[in-house]
Amino acid sequence: MVKVTPDPPAFHKALLSDSDATRRAIDRYLKEPDAPPFTVDDDLSFEDALAHAAELLHCAVATAQMSAEPLNDAQRTVMHLVEMSKVVVDRALDCLQPR
């Protein structure tokens, strides 16, 4: 009987060894980065930091609401926490503004 599908390729021992290239690839792609993914300027004022946080929360709420998929319980909980945080930050911004 003739075999229609070929055998899968055999793994070479060299591919599975702990070579320099393998270690470099693992270090590059699988280890946690040294720098945080987001940094804040040290000269950022309190008012500007609150305003930026309010904008980030506004974007998070808008992004979550744009989702066509229905939210599960955990997602609804996170959405509620984000909305509460936005209200608190907005209130803090209102307190900073002169009356």
Secondary structure, DSSP 8 states (H G I E B T S, - for coil): ---SS-------HHHHS--HHHHHHHHHHTS--SS-S----TT--HHHHHHHHHHHHHHHHHHHHH-SS---HHHHHHHHHHHHHHHHHHHHHHHHS--
